[in-house]
């Protein structure tokens, strides 16, 4: 009889510790801080270069959608970027079963307000169930494109190895050879 009681107590202890573990994992008081930056793509190449510029006052938001039905489960208020184009969004709760993304809302620059196709949204993982500890999560930088590329873009892109030295009709530019 004593053995049965011991087994029952051990089983009860295991069940309680498991339930407490689930409760801790689904802690609604858990919080994350999502950080990122918004920039102006001054060369219209849809990635950052050394002459890209931060956008102060740009607005971003974070939305989390249910994985299975894609319905929005939670969202943040619009957050405004600082002098360096940076933002921080505080998010409460664990979002293990959700897809969370930070997205561009509005640029404050009339000359740079066309969202880049690739960097208009950035996915962030907001759960500790993925093995990442700590509360900080970092989103990829988001960008808007300038209406017209800056003149110095050609030099910057050439230095990066991205700019092909050809004119509008595909003829090689004088003084440069494509041969090794």
N, C-alpha and C positions, 0 to 999 in steps of 0.2 A: 504494500500500500504506500509506503514511504517513497519507494522508487517511482511509482506512478505520479505522486505529487511533485517530485523533483523534475520528472520529465515534463509535466504540465507547466511548472514554473519556468523552466528553461525555454520551452516553446513559446510561452507568453512573453518572455523577455526578448526573444528573437523577433517576434511579431511586432512588439512595441518599438524596438530599435529600427526595424524596417520602415514602419509608419513614420517615425520621426525623421528618418532619412529622406523619405518622399516629401514630407512637409518642409524640410529645409531646402530641398531642391526646387520646390514650387513656391518659395517664399515671395509673396507679393511685395514685401518691403525691400527686396533686393533691388539694387540700382546699378545702372551702367552709365558711363559718360562717353558719348560718341564725339570724337573730335575730327575735324577736317578743315579744308581750305577751299576757297573759290578764287579762281584766277581768270585773267583775260588772256586768251590765246592771241597774241599780237601778230602772229604769222599765219593764222588760219590753217594750221596743220593738224589740229585736234590732239595735240600733246603739248606738254610744257617745254619751253626752251629757256635759255638764260635771260631772254628779254621778255618773258611772260610777266604780267603784272598782277598783283593781288587786287581784288575788288572789295573795297570797303563799303559796307551797307547793303551788300547783296543778301537776299533772303533764301533760306533753305528750309526744308521740313523733313521729318522722318515718318515713314509709314510702315506698319507691320501688317502683313496679310497672312491669312490662314493658308497653310501649304496645300490643303486638298481642295478648298472651294474658292480660293483667291479673294475672299471677302476681306475688307480692311477691318482689322481687329483693334488697332490702336494707331494714333498719330499724334505728332507733336504740334505745338503752335509754330508758326513761322519764326525762325531764329535769324538774327541779323549778324553779318560778319563784322569783325573788328578791323582796325587799321591795316593789319597784315593779311586780311582776307580770311582769317580763322574764325571758327565757330565751335561751340560746345553745346551738346543737347543732352540733358539728363533724362534717362529713361528708367521707369520703375518696372519691376517684375522681370521674370525669366520668360524669354520668348523662344523657347526651344522648338516649338512646333509652328513657327512663323517665319516668313521671309521678310526681313526688314531692310529698307533702303532709304538712304538720304537722297533727296532730289532737289534740283534747282527750282526756285519759285520765281525770283525776279532779280534782275541786275539794276544797279543804280546808274550805270554808264550807258548813255545813249549811243556812244560809239562802239560799245562792246556788249551787246545784249542778245546775240543769237546763240542759243545753247549748242554746245558741241554734240554731235550725234552719239559719240562713244562715252563722253564723260558728263552726261546730264543726270545720271543716277550712280550711286555707289552702294553696293550691298554690304551690310554689316551683320555679324553674328552676335546675338545678344543672349547668350546662355553660357553657363559655366559647365554644362554637360558635355561640351566639346573638348574639355581638358585645358582650356585657357583660364588661368586664374587672374584675379584683379578685376577692377571695375572699368578700366579704360579700354575703349575700342576705337580704332583708327580707320576712318573711311578714306578711300582714294579721293584725291583732289578732283573737284568738279570745275568745269570750264565753260566760259562763253567765248565766242569768237569776235574779234574786232571786225568792223565793217570792211576795212581795207588793211591789208598786211603792211607793216612798217617797211620802209626801204632797206633797213639793215637786216631783214630776215634772210635775204639771199646769202649774205656773208655768214650769218649764224648757222644756217642750214648746210652750207657748204662745209663749214668747220665740223659739223656733225656727220658729214658723209651722206646726207639725205638729198641734197640738191643736185640734180643733173644739170651740168653746164651745157644746155642747149637753148637755142632761141625758140621762138613760137612755132616755127615750121620743122623743128627737129634737127636742124643743122648744128654741128658742134661749134661751140663758141671759140673764137680765135684765142690762141695762146694756151689752150688746154687740149690735152690728148687723152683719148679713152684707152689708148694702148698702154700696157704695163711698162 
